[in-house]
Amino acid sequence: MIAGNPNIDTASYDGQSFDYKGQAPYSWGMTFSDDGTKLYVNNEDGTIFQYTLSTPRVVSTASYASKSLDYSDQTLDIDSTSIRDNGTKLYLLSYDDFTIYQYTLATPRDISTAAYDDKSYEIDEIT
């Protein structure tokens, strides 16, 4: 989330990067936990990989947490991932079937403890 009045015209690269290709060579998106200490990267094979950031939201401090979630039983085509502020709910938006899938994380912000709630919501196709 960008606070204030962002202006992309004034953006510059700050030299921070992180190579996650070892886990997710074909990624489709990413999201941070609410506190910025976790990074989740979606891979096209139906897996989300979790990384730990020693400095919140500074990607160069990321390391693989050896935690992942296989969501391929629901869909393979995730456009967006969101984790609720308290870290206990995960929402996946599928661009293939226009459906939102809900998971519960038994341990907040720990993707390896996620279980599908058997709850989904199909939205109208966006044209």
N, CA, C and O atoms as a MOPAC input file, in Angstrom:
PM7 MOZYME 1SCF
protein

 N      0.83800 1    -1.17300 1     0.00000 1
 C      0.00000 1     0.00000 1     0.00000 1
 C      0.88100 1     1.23300 1     0.00000 1
 O      1.85400 1     1.30800 1     0.75100 1
 N      0.54800 1     2.18700 1    -0.82900 1
 C      1.29700 1     3.43000 1    -0.92000 1
 C      0.51200 1     4.50500 1    -0.18700 1
 O     -0.66200 1     4.73400 1    -0.47600 1
 N      1.16000 1     5.15900 1     0.75600 1
 C      0.49400 1     6.19100 1     1.53900 1
 C      0.69200 1     7.55400 1     0.88900 1
 O      1.58600 1     7.74600 1     0.06500 1
 N     -0.14100 1     8.47200 1     1.27100 1
 C     -0.00100 1     9.82800 1     0.78200 1
 C     -0.49500 1     9.98400 1    -0.64100 1
 O     -1.45400 1     9.33400 1    -1.05600 1
 N      0.16500 1    10.84500 1    -1.37400 1
 C     -0.20800 1    11.14600 1    -2.74500 1
 C      0.91400 1    10.65900 1    -3.66400 1
 O      1.80600 1    11.43600 1    -4.00600 1
 N      0.88500 1     9.39300 1    -4.06500 1
 C      1.98200 1     8.85700 1    -4.86800 1
 C      2.01000 1     9.47400 1    -6.26700 1
 O      0.97200 1     9.76800 1    -6.85900 1
 N      3.21300 1     9.65800 1    -6.76700 1
 C      3.40300 1    10.17700 1    -8.10900 1
 C      4.44600 1     9.30900 1    -8.78900 1
 O      5.62600 1     9.38600 1    -8.44800 1
 N      4.03800 1     8.48500 1    -9.74300 1
 C      4.95400 1     7.55400 1   -10.40000 1
 C      6.02900 1     8.27800 1   -11.19700 1
 O      7.08200 1     7.70400 1   -11.47700 1
 N      5.78200 1     9.51900 1   -11.56300 1
 C      6.77200 1    10.28600 1   -12.31800 1
 C      8.04600 1    10.52600 1   -11.51100 1
 O      9.10900 1    10.76000 1   -12.08500 1
 N      7.94300 1    10.46900 1   -10.18000 1
 C      9.10700 1    10.72700 1    -9.32900 1
 C      9.73800 1     9.43900 1    -8.80200 1
 O     10.65200 1     9.49200 1    -7.98000 1
 N      9.26100 1     8.28600 1    -9.26700 1
 C      9.79600 1     7.00800 1    -8.79100 1
 C     11.19900 1     6.76800 1    -9.33200 1
 O     11.54500 1     7.19100 1   -10.43500 1
 N     12.00200 1     6.06900 1    -8.51400 1
 C     13.33700 1     5.66900 1    -8.95600 1
 C     13.66200 1     4.32600 1    -8.31000 1
 O     13.15700 1     4.00700 1    -7.23300 1
 N     14.49600 1     3.55400 1    -8.96700 1
 C     14.89300 1     2.24400 1    -8.46700 1
 C     15.86000 1     2.43600 1    -7.30800 1
 O     16.85300 1     3.15300 1    -7.43300 1
 N     15.56600 1     1.78800 1    -6.17000 1
 C     16.40200 1     1.96500 1    -4.98800 1
 C     17.46200 1     0.87700 1    -4.82300 1
 O     18.15100 1     0.82600 1    -3.80400 1
 N     17.59000 1     0.01100 1    -5.82500 1
 C     18.63700 1    -1.00000 1    -5.79600 1
 C     18.31300 1    -2.23300 1    -4.98900 1
 O     19.17200 1    -3.10000 1    -4.83000 1
 N     17.11200 1    -2.34100 1    -4.47900 1
 C     16.70700 1    -3.48600 1    -3.67000 1
 C     16.10900 1    -4.55900 1    -4.56800 1
 O     15.25800 1    -4.26000 1    -5.40500 1
 N     16.54800 1    -5.81300 1    -4.40400 1
 C     15.98900 1    -6.90600 1    -5.18300 1
 C     16.12000 1    -8.21000 1    -4.40400 1
 O     16.81500 1    -8.28700 1    -3.39100 1
 N     15.43000 1    -9.23200 1    -4.90800 1
 C     15.47200 1   -10.54900 1    -4.29400 1
 C     15.18800 1   -11.57100 1    -5.38600 1
 O     14.21300 1   -11.43300 1    -6.12400 1
 N     16.02200 1   -12.58400 1    -5.49400 1
 C     15.87700 1   -13.62500 1    -6.51200 1
 C     15.13000 1   -14.81400 1    -5.90600 1
 O     15.66100 1   -15.50600 1    -5.03700 1
 N     13.90900 1   -15.04600 1    -6.36200 1
 C     13.07700 1   -16.13600 1    -5.85500 1
 C     12.92500 1   -17.26700 1    -6.87100 1
 O     12.12700 1   -18.17700 1    -6.64700 1
 N     13.66100 1   -17.23700 1    -7.97200 1
 C     13.49900 1   -18.22400 1    -9.04400 1
 C     13.72700 1   -19.66400 1    -8.59300 1
 O     13.24700 1   -20.59500 1    -9.23900 1
 N     14.44700 1   -19.85600 1    -7.50200 1
 C     14.67300 1   -21.21000 1    -7.00700 1
 C     13.38600 1   -21.91000 1    -6.60600 1
 O     13.30100 1   -23.13600 1    -6.68000 1
 N     12.39600 1   -21.15800 1    -6.18800 1
 C     11.11000 1   -21.72700 1    -5.80500 1
 C     10.03500 1   -21.44500 1    -6.85500 1
 O      9.27900 1   -22.34500 1    -7.22100 1
 N      9.96300 1   -20.23400 1    -7.33000 1
 C      8.85600 1   -19.81100 1    -8.20100 1
 C      9.38600 1   -19.21600 1    -9.50000 1
 O      9.35000 1   -17.99800 1    -9.67600 1
 N      9.87700 1   -20.05400 1   -10.41200 1
 C     10.44800 1   -19.51900 1   -11.64900 1
 C      9.42400 1   -18.88000 1   -12.58600 1
 O      9.78800 1   -18.07600 1   -13.44400 1
 N      8.15400 1   -19.22800 1   -12.42800 1
 C      7.10000 1   -18.67800 1   -13.28500 1
 C      6.02900 1   -18.06300 1   -12.40100 1
 O      4.94200 1   -18.62000 1   -12.24800 1
 N      6.33700 1   -16.93000 1   -11.82800 1
 C      5.44300 1   -16.32300 1   -10.84400 1
 C      4.33100 1   -15.51600 1   -11.51700 1
 O      4.47300 1   -15.02700 1   -12.63700 1
 N      3.22500 1   -15.39900 1   -10.78900 1
 C      2.03900 1   -14.68100 1   -11.26900 1
 C      1.65700 1   -13.52400 1   -10.37300 1
 O      0.66100 1   -12.85600 1   -10.64700 1
 N      2.38100 1   -13.26300 1    -9.34500 1
 C      2.02700 1   -12.16700 1    -8.45000 1
 C      2.57300 1   -12.41000 1    -7.07100 1
 O      3.09000 1   -13.48200 1    -6.75800 1
 N      2.44500 1   -11.36900 1    -6.23600 1
 C      2.95200 1   -11.46400 1    -4.88500 1
 C      2.18700 1   -10.51500 1    -3.98700 1
 O      1.51800 1    -9.59000 1    -4.44900 1
 N      2.30300 1   -10.77100 1    -2.67500 1
 C      1.70800 1    -9.87400 1    -1.69700 1
 C      2.52300 1    -9.94500 1    -0.41800 1
 O      3.20400 1   -10.93600 1    -0.15500 1
 N      2.44700 1    -8.88400 1     0.37200 1
 C      3.09400 1    -8.83400 1     1.68100 1
 C      2.06600 1    -9.09800 1     2.76600 1
 O      0.87600 1    -8.84400 1     2.57500 1
 N      2.51900 1    -9.60700 1     3.90700 1
 C      1.66000 1    -9.67200 1     5.08000 1
 C      1.42800 1    -8.24500 1     5.56800 1
 O      2.13600 1    -7.32400 1     5.16200 1
 N      0.44100 1    -8.06500 1     6.43200 1
 C      0.10000 1    -6.74000 1     6.92200 1
 C      1.25800 1    -6.06700 1     7.65300 1
 O      1.39300 1    -4.84400 1     7.60400 1
 N      2.09300 1    -6.85300 1     8.32900 1
 C      3.21500 1    -6.26400 1     9.05500 1
 C      4.48500 1    -6.16200 1     8.21600 1
 O      5.49800 1    -5.64600 1     8.68600 1
 N      4.43600 1    -6.65900 1     6.96100 1
 C      5.56000 1    -6.53400 1     6.05000 1
 C      6.69300 1    -7.51000 1     6.27700 1
 O      7.72900 1    -7.40500 1     5.62100 1
 N      6.52800 1    -8.45800 1     7.18600 1
 C      7.61000 1    -9.40100 1     7.48800 1
 C      7.52500 1   -10.68700 1     6.68400 1
 O      8.43300 1   -11.51500 1     6.74300 1
 N      6.44500 1   -10.86400 1     5.93400 1
 C      6.26700 1   -12.05100 1     5.09400 1
 C      5.95700 1   -11.59800 1     3.66900 1
 O      5.26200 1   -10.60600 1     3.44700 1
 N      6.49200 1   -12.35300 1     2.71500 1
 C      6.22900 1   -12.12800 1     1.30600 1
 C      5.73600 1   -13.44500 1     0.73100 1
 O      6.32600 1   -14.49500 1     0.98800 1
 N      4.65400 1   -13.39800 1    -0.04800 1
 C      4.06300 1   -14.58700 1    -0.64800 1
 C      4.10800 1   -14.42200 1    -2.16100 1
 O      3.64500 1   -13.41600 1    -2.69900 1
 N      4.67300 1   -15.42500 1    -2.84700 1
 C      4.81200 1   -15.37300 1    -4.30100 1
 C      4.04200 1   -16.53800 1    -4.91500 1
 O      4.24700 1   -17.69100 1    -4.53500 1
 N      3.15600 1   -16.23700 1    -5.86500 1
 C      2.37300 1   -17.25900 1    -6.56900 1
 C      3.18000 1   -17.79000 1    -7.73800 1
 O      3.77300 1   -17.01600 1    -8.49000 1
 N      3.20700 1   -19.09600 1    -7.89300 1
 C      3.83900 1   -19.71500 1    -9.04800 1
 C      2.75500 1   -20.32100 1    -9.92900 1
 O      1.69100 1   -20.69700 1    -9.43800 1
 N      3.02200 1   -20.41500 1   -11.22500 1
 C      1.99900 1   -20.88500 1   -12.16000 1
 C      1.61500 1   -22.34600 1   -11.97300 1
 O      0.62300 1   -22.78400 1   -12.55500 1
 N      2.35100 1   -23.11000 1   -11.19300 1
 C      2.02300 1   -24.52400 1   -10.98700 1
 C      0.98500 1   -24.75200 1    -9.89500 1
 O      0.68100 1   -25.89800 1    -9.56400 1
 N      0.43700 1   -23.67300 1    -9.32900 1
 C     -0.57100 1   -23.80900 1    -8.28300 1
 C      0.01800 1   -23.82200 1    -6.88900 1
 O     -0.53400 1   -24.44900 1    -5.98500 1
 N      1.13600 1   -23.13400 1    -6.70700 1
 C      1.80000 1   -23.08700 1    -5.41200 1
 C      2.09200 1   -21.64700 1    -5.02500 1
 O      2.45700 1   -20.82600 1    -5.86600 1
 N      1.92700 1   -21.35100 1    -3.73700 1
 C      2.36400 1   -20.07300 1    -3.17500 1
 C      3.55000 1   -20.37400 1    -2.26800 1
 O      3.49200 1   -21.29100 1    -1.44900 1
 N      4.62400 1   -19.60400 1    -2.41400 1
 C      5.81600 1   -19.76600 1    -1.58600 1
 C      5.91600 1   -18.59500 1    -0.61400 1
 O      5.59800 1   -17.45600 1    -0.95700 1
 N      6.36400 1   -18.89700 1     0.61000 1
 C      6.47200 1   -17.87500 1     1.65700 1
 C      7.93600 1   -17.53900 1     1.92600 1
 O      8.79200 1   -18.42100 1     1.99600 1
 N      8.20000 1   -16.24200 1     2.07600 1
 C      9.53000 1   -15.73300 1     2.38200 1
 C      9.44200 1   -14.86900 1     3.63300 1
 O      8.40700 1   -14.26100 1     3.90300 1
 N     10.52000 1   -14.81700 1     4.38800 1
 C     10.61000 1   -13.98600 1     5.58100 1
 C     11.50800 1   -12.79900 1     5.28100 1
 O     12.58500 1   -12.95500 1     4.70600 1
 N     11.05900 1   -11.60600 1     5.67500 1
 C     11.85000 1   -10.39500 1     5.48800 1
 C     12.35000 1    -9.93200 1     6.85300 1
 O     11.54900 1    -9.65100 1     7.74500 1
 N     13.66600 1    -9.85100 1     7.02000 1
 C     14.21000 1    -9.43300 1     8.31200 1
 C     13.94800 1    -7.94800 1     8.57000 1
 O     13.85500 1    -7.52300 1     9.72200 1
 N     13.83100 1    -7.17200 1     7.51100 1
 C     13.40200 1    -5.78400 1     7.61500 1
 C     12.08400 1    -5.67600 1     6.86200 1
 O     12.04100 1    -5.95200 1     5.66400 1
 N     10.99900 1    -5.27700 1     7.54100 1
 C      9.68900 1    -5.24800 1     6.88800 1
 C      9.68700 1    -4.49600 1     5.55700 1
 O     10.17700 1    -3.37100 1     5.45600 1
 N      9.11500 1    -5.15700 1     4.53200 1
 C      8.91100 1    -4.61300 1     3.19100 1
 C     10.19600 1    -4.24800 1     2.44400 1
 O     10.13800 1    -3.53400 1     1.44300 1
 N     11.34400 1    -4.72100 1     2.90600 1
 C     12.60700 1    -4.50900 1     2.19200 1
 C     12.97300 1    -5.84400 1     1.56400 1
 O     13.46900 1    -6.74600 1     2.23900 1
 N     12.72100 1    -5.96300 1     0.25700 1
 C     12.82500 1    -7.26300 1    -0.40600 1
 C     14.23500 1    -7.84600 1    -0.39000 1
 O     14.38800 1    -9.06600 1    -0.44500 1
 N     15.25400 1    -7.02000 1    -0.31700 1
 C     16.61100 1    -7.54700 1    -0.30000 1
 C     16.92400 1    -8.31400 1     0.97900 1
 O     17.94400 1    -9.00000 1     1.04600 1
 N     16.06800 1    -8.21300 1     1.99800 1
 C     16.27900 1    -8.95200 1     3.24900 1
 C     15.46300 1   -10.23900 1     3.30200 1
 O     15.36900 1   -10.87200 1     4.35400 1
 N     14.87600 1   -10.62600 1     2.17900 1
 C     14.02000 1   -11.82100 1     2.13000 1
 C     14.84700 1   -13.09800 1     2.07900 1
 O     15.93300 1   -13.14200 1     1.50100 1
 N     14.29200 1   -14.14100 1     2.71000 1
 C     14.86300 1   -15.48100 1     2.59900 1
 C     13.71000 1   -16.47400 1     2.56500 1
 O     12.66000 1   -16.24800 1     3.16800 1
 N     13.91800 1   -17.57000 1     1.85500 1
 C     12.86100 1   -18.58100 1     1.72700 1
 C     12.59200 1   -19.20300 1     3.09300 1
 O     13.51900 1   -19.64800 1     3.77100 1
 N     11.33200 1   -19.23300 1     3.49200 1
 C     10.93700 1   -19.75900 1     4.79600 1
 C     10.67600 1   -21.26200 1     4.76500 1
 O     10.29100 1   -21.84000 1     5.78100 1
 N     10.87800 1   -21.90000 1     3.61500 1
 C     10.59700 1   -23.33900 1     3.43800 1
 C      9.14100 1   -23.66200 1     3.75700 1
 O      8.83300 1   -24.69700 1     4.35000 1
 N      8.24900 1   -22.75100 1     3.35100 1
 C      6.81400 1   -22.92500 1     3.56100 1
 C      6.09900 1   -22.63000 1     2.25600 1
 O      6.43900 1   -21.69100 1     1.53700 1
 N      5.08900 1   -23.46300 1     1.96200 1
 C      4.34500 1   -23.26600 1     0.72500 1
 C      2.92500 1   -23.78900 1     0.88200 1
 O      2.59400 1   -24.47300 1     1.85000 1
 N      2.09600 1   -23.44700 1    -0.09800 1
 C      0.71100 1   -23.90400 1    -0.15400 1
 C      0.41700 1   -24.34400 1    -1.57800 1
 O      0.66000 1   -23.60200 1    -2.52900 1
 N     -0.10800 1   -25.55500 1    -1.71900 1
 C     -0.56000 1   -26.06000 1    -3.01800 1
 C     -2.06100 1   -25.81100 1    -3.11200 1
 O     -2.84200 1   -26.42900 1    -2.38800 1
 N     -2.46500 1   -24.90700 1    -4.00400 1
 C     -3.88500 1   -24.57800 1    -4.18000 1
 C     -4.44000 1   -25.14300 1    -5.48600 1
 O     -5.53100 1   -24.76100 1    -5.90900 1
 N     -3.70400 1   -26.04300 1    -6.12300 1
 C     -4.07800 1   -26.53100 1    -7.45300 1
 C     -5.37600 1   -27.33300 1    -7.47500 1
 O     -5.94200 1   -27.53700 1    -8.54800 1
 N     -5.86000 1   -27.79100 1    -6.33300 1
 C     -7.15300 1   -28.48200 1    -6.31500 1
 C     -8.30600 1   -27.52200 1    -6.59500 1
 O     -9.37600 1   -27.94900 1    -7.02700 1
 N     -8.09400 1   -26.22400 1    -6.34900 1
 C     -9.13700 1   -25.24100 1    -6.60900 1
 C     -8.97600 1   -24.61400 1    -7.99600 1
 O     -9.94300 1   -24.53400 1    -8.75400 1
 N     -7.77400 1   -24.17300 1    -8.32800 1
 C     -7.51700 1   -23.49900 1    -9.60000 1
 C     -6.01600 1   -23.40100 1    -9.82000 1
 O     -5.23100 1   -23.58700 1    -8.88900 1
 N     -5.62000 1   -23.10900 1   -11.04600 1
 C     -4.20400 1   -22.86600 1   -11.33600 1
 C     -3.94500 1   -21.41000 1   -11.69900 1
 O     -2.79600 1   -20.97100 1   -11.72400 1
 N     -4.98900 1   -20.67200 1   -11.97700 1
 C     -4.84800 1   -19.34200 1   -12.54700 1
 C     -5.18400 1   -18.25600 1   -11.53700 1
 O     -6.27600 1   -17.68900 1   -11.57000 1
 N     -4.25700 1   -17.96700 1   -10.64700 1
 C     -4.46700 1   -16.95000 1    -9.61800 1
 C     -3.96200 1   -15.60500 1   -10.12300 1
 O     -2.82400 1   -15.47900 1   -10.57600 1
 N     -4.82300 1   -14.61500 1   -10.03700 1
 C     -4.46800 1   -13.26000 1   -10.44500 1
 C     -4.01600 1   -12.43500 1    -9.25000 1
 O     -3.15400 1   -11.56500 1    -9.37300 1
 N     -4.60100 1   -12.71300 1    -8.10000 1
 C     -4.34000 1   -11.88000 1    -6.94100 1
 C     -4.43500 1   -12.71100 1    -5.66400 1
 O     -5.23400 1   -13.64300 1    -5.56900 1
 N     -3.61000 1   -12.35700 1    -4.69400 1
 C     -3.60200 1   -13.00300 1    -3.38800 1
 C     -3.73600 1   -11.91900 1    -2.33700 1
 O     -3.13400 1   -10.85200 1    -2.45900 1
 N     -4.52200 1   -12.18700 1    -1.30300 1
 C     -4.67100 1   -11.22600 1    -0.21900 1
 C     -4.73900 1   -11.97500 1     1.10200 1
 O     -5.39100 1   -13.01300 1     1.20600 1
 N     -4.06000 1   -11.44000 1     2.10600 1
 C     -4.12100 1   -12.01000 1     3.44700 1
 C     -4.73100 1   -10.96800 1     4.36000 1
 O     -4.27200 1    -9.82800 1     4.41900 1
 N     -5.79100 1   -11.38000 1     5.08600 1
 C     -6.49100 1   -10.46400 1     5.97800 1
 C     -5.54000 1    -9.92500 1     7.04300 1
 O     -4.56200 1   -10.58400 1     7.39700 1
 N     -5.82600 1    -8.73400 1     7.55100 1
 C     -4.93200 1    -8.03300 1     8.46400 1
 C     -4.46300 1    -8.86100 1     9.66200 1
 O     -3.31800 1    -8.71800 1    10.09000 1
 N     -5.31000 1    -9.70800 1    10.20300 1
 C     -4.87300 1   -10.49300 1    11.35800 1
 C     -4.11300 1   -11.74600 1    10.94100 1
 O     -3.68500 1   -12.52200 1    11.79500 1
 N     -3.94000 1   -11.95400 1     9.63400 1
 C     -3.12800 1   -13.04600 1     9.12600 1
 C     -3.76300 1   -14.41200 1     9.14500 1
 O     -3.07800 1   -15.40800 1     8.91100 1
 N     -5.06500 1   -14.49500 1     9.42000 1
 C     -5.71200 1   -15.80300 1     9.54500 1
 C     -6.54600 1   -16.21000 1     8.33700 1
 O     -6.99000 1   -17.35600 1     8.26400 1
 N     -6.76900 1   -15.31400 1     7.39800 1
 C     -7.53500 1   -15.63100 1     6.19300 1
 C     -6.72500 1   -15.29600 1     4.95400 1
 O     -6.05800 1   -14.26400 1     4.88200 1
 N     -6.80100 1   -16.19000 1     3.98500 1
 C     -6.13100 1   -16.02300 1     2.70500 1
 C     -7.20000 1   -16.06800 1     1.63300 1
 O     -8.06900 1   -16.93900 1     1.65200 1
 N     -7.14100 1   -15.12300 1     0.68900 1
 C     -8.08900 1   -15.07300 1    -0.41200 1
 C     -7.32700 1   -15.12300 1    -1.72600 1
 O     -6.36700 1   -14.38000 1    -1.92800 1
 N     -7.76100 1   -16.00300 1    -2.61400 1
 C     -7.15300 1   -16.14300 1    -3.92700 1
 C     -8.19000 1   -15.79300 1    -4.97800 1
 O     -9.29800 1   -16.32900 1    -4.95900 1
 N     -7.84600 1   -14.90300 1    -5.89200 1
 C     -8.73600 1   -14.50700 1    -6.97600 1
 C     -8.26500 1   -15.18100 1    -8.25000 1
 O     -7.14400 1   -14.95200 1    -8.70400 1
 N     -9.11900 1   -16.01200 1    -8.82600 1
 C     -8.79800 1   -16.73100 1   -10.05000 1
 C     -9.32600 1   -15.96300 1   -11.25200 1
 O    -10.51700 1   -15.66500 1   -11.33500 1
 N     -8.43100 1   -15.64500 1   -12.18400 1
 C     -8.86100 1   -14.95800 1   -13.40800 1
 C     -9.41600 1   -15.93500 1   -14.43100 1
 O    -10.03600 1   -15.52100 1   -15.41000 1
 N     -9.20200 1   -17.22200 1   -14.21500 1
 C     -9.70000 1   -18.23000 1   -15.14600 1
 C    -11.19900 1   -18.45200 1   -14.98100 1
 O    -11.94100 1   -18.46200 1   -15.96200 1
 N    -11.64300 1   -18.63100 1   -13.73500 1
 C    -13.06100 1   -18.90000 1   -13.49900 1
 C    -13.75500 1   -17.77900 1   -12.71800 1
 O    -14.88600 1   -17.94400 1   -12.26000 1
 N    -13.06200 1   -16.62500 1   -12.56600 1
 C    -13.63900 1   -15.45700 1   -11.89500 1
 C    -14.22200 1   -15.81900 1   -10.53200 1
 O    -15.36300 1   -15.48500 1   -10.21300 1
 N    -13.40500 1   -16.51500 1    -9.73800 1
 C    -13.84400 1   -16.98800 1    -8.43100 1
 C    -12.83300 1   -16.58400 1    -7.37000 1
 O    -11.62500 1   -16.59800 1    -7.60700 1
 N    -13.34100 1   -16.22400 1    -6.19700 1
 C    -12.50900 1   -15.95500 1    -5.02900 1
 C    -12.58500 1   -17.18300 1    -4.13000 1
 O    -13.67700 1   -17.64700 1    -3.80000 1
 N    -11.42600 1   -17.71000 1    -3.73300 1
 C    -11.33700 1   -18.88000 1    -2.86000 1
 C    -10.82200 1   -18.44100 1    -1.49300 1
 O     -9.91200 1   -17.61700 1    -1.39800 1
 N    -11.41600 1   -19.00200 1    -0.42900 1
 C    -11.05500 1   -18.61200 1     0.93300 1
 C    -10.36500 1   -19.76200 1     1.66200 1
 O    -10.81100 1   -20.90800 1     1.60000 1
 N     -9.27100 1   -19.43900 1     2.35400 1
 C     -8.52000 1   -20.37800 1     3.17800 1
 C     -8.38300 1   -19.80700 1     4.58500 1
 O     -8.42700 1   -18.59100 1     4.77300 1
 N     -8.21700 1   -20.68400 1     5.57200 1
 C     -7.90800 1   -20.27300 1     6.93400 1
 C     -6.49200 1   -20.69800 1     7.26700 1
 O     -6.09600 1   -21.83000 1     6.99100 1
 N     -5.72900 1   -19.79600 1     7.85800 1
 C     -4.38700 1   -20.09600 1     8.31300 1
 C     -4.44900 1   -20.36900 1     9.81300 1
 O     -4.74600 1   -19.46400 1    10.59300 1
 N     -4.17200 1   -21.60400 1    10.22300 1
 C     -4.23500 1   -21.98700 1    11.63500 1
 C     -3.24800 1   -21.17000 1    12.46300 1
 O     -3.54700 1   -20.77800 1    13.59100 1
 N     -2.08500 1   -20.92000 1    11.90200 1
 C     -1.09900 1   -20.04300 1    12.52200 1
 C     -1.04600 1   -18.77700 1    11.66500 1
 O     -0.73300 1   -18.85000 1    10.47700 1
 N     -1.34800 1   -17.61600 1    12.25700 1
 C     -1.38000 1   -16.39100 1    11.45900 1
 C     -0.11500 1   -16.18200 1    10.64300 1
 O      1.00100 1   -16.34300 1    11.13500 1
 N     -0.32400 1   -15.81500 1     9.36600 1
 C      0.73400 1   -15.47800 1     8.40700 1
 C      1.60100 1   -16.66400 1     7.99700 1
 O      2.59500 1   -16.47700 1     7.29500 1
 N      1.25100 1   -17.88000 1     8.41600 1
 C      2.02800 1   -19.08100 1     8.06800 1
 C      1.28200 1   -19.84800 1     6.98100 1
 O      0.31500 1   -20.55500 1     7.26300 1
 N      1.73600 1   -19.70400 1     5.73900 1
 C      1.05300 1   -20.28500 1     4.58000 1
 C      0.98100 1   -21.80700 1     4.65600 1
 O      0.06900 1   -22.40900 1     4.08900 1
 N      1.92800 1   -22.43300 1     5.34600 1
 C      1.94300 1   -23.89300 1     5.43400 1
 C      0.81600 1   -24.42900 1     6.30800 1
 O      0.54900 1   -25.63100 1     6.29200 1
 N      0.15000 1   -23.56500 1     7.07100 1
 C     -0.96700 1   -24.00500 1     7.91300 1
 C     -2.32300 1   -23.68800 1     7.29100 1
 O     -3.35600 1   -23.80800 1     7.95000 1
 N     -2.32100 1   -23.27900 1     6.01200 1
 C     -3.56800 1   -22.91000 1     5.32500 1
 C     -4.37900 1   -24.14700 1     4.96600 1
 O     -3.83800 1   -25.16900 1     4.54400 1
 N     -5.68700 1   -24.02700 1     5.14500 1
 C     -6.62100 1   -25.07900 1     4.74500 1
 C     -7.77900 1   -24.42000 1     4.00200 1
 O     -8.30600 1   -23.39300 1     4.42900 1
 N     -8.16200 1   -25.02800 1     2.88700 1
 C     -9.27400 1   -24.48800 1     2.09900 1
 C    -10.55900 1   -24.60600 1     2.91000 1
 O    -10.85700 1   -25.67000 1     3.45200 1
 N    -11.31000 1   -23.52900 1     2.99500 1
 C    -12.54400 1   -23.48000 1     3.78300 1
 C    -13.74500 1   -24.06400 1     3.05800 1
 O    -14.84700 1   -24.09300 1     3.60500 1
 N    -13.54100 1   -24.52800 1     1.83400 1
 C    -14.64200 1   -24.98100 1     0.99300 1
 C    -15.65400 1   -23.85200 1     0.80500 1
 O    -16.86400 1   -24.07100 1     0.74700 1
 N    -15.11200 1   -22.63500 1     0.71200 1
 C    -15.91500 1   -21.44300 1     0.46900 1
 C    -15.32900 1   -20.71100 1    -0.71000 1
 O    -14.12300 1   -20.47200 1    -0.78200 1
 N    -16.20100 1   -20.35900 1    -1.63300 1
 C    -15.76700 1   -19.58800 1    -2.78700 1
 C    -16.91900 1   -18.68600 1    -3.22000 1
 O    -18.07500 1   -18.89600 1    -2.85200 1
 N    -16.57200 1   -17.69300 1    -4.00000 1
 C    -17.57200 1   -16.76900 1    -4.50200 1
 C    -17.25000 1   -16.47200 1    -5.95600 1
 O    -16.17700 1   -15.95500 1    -6.26900 1
 N    -18.16700 1   -16.79700 1    -6.83200 1
 C    -17.98000 1   -16.54300 1    -8.26300 1
 C    -18.48600 1   -15.14800 1    -8.57300 1
 O    -19.62200 1   -14.79800 1    -8.25700 1
 N    -17.61900 1   -14.35100 1    -9.20300 1
 C    -17.99100 1   -12.99200 1    -9.57600 1
 C    -18.30900 1   -12.94800 1   -11.05600 1
 O    -17.89000 1   -13.82600 1   -11.81100 1
 N    -19.04000 1   -11.94100 1   -11.47100 1
 C    -19.35300 1   -11.80400 1   -12.89000 1
 C    -18.09600 1   -11.51000 1   -13.66900 1
 O    -17.19300 1   -10.83000 1   -13.18100 1
 N    -18.03900 1   -12.01800 1   -14.86900 1
 C    -16.88200 1   -11.77800 1   -15.73900 1
 C    -16.74400 1   -10.28800 1   -15.97500 1
 O    -17.71700 1    -9.58700 1   -16.25200 1
 N    -15.51000 1    -9.82200 1   -15.85900 1
 C    -15.23900 1    -8.41700 1   -16.07500 1
 C    -14.89100 1    -8.23000 1   -17.54800 1
 O    -13.99500 1    -8.89200 1   -18.07200 1
 N    -15.59100 1    -7.34600 1   -18.19500 1
 C    -15.33500 1    -7.11500 1   -19.62500 1
 C    -14.84200 1    -5.71700 1   -19.86100 1
 O    -14.57400 1    -5.34200 1   -21.00200 1

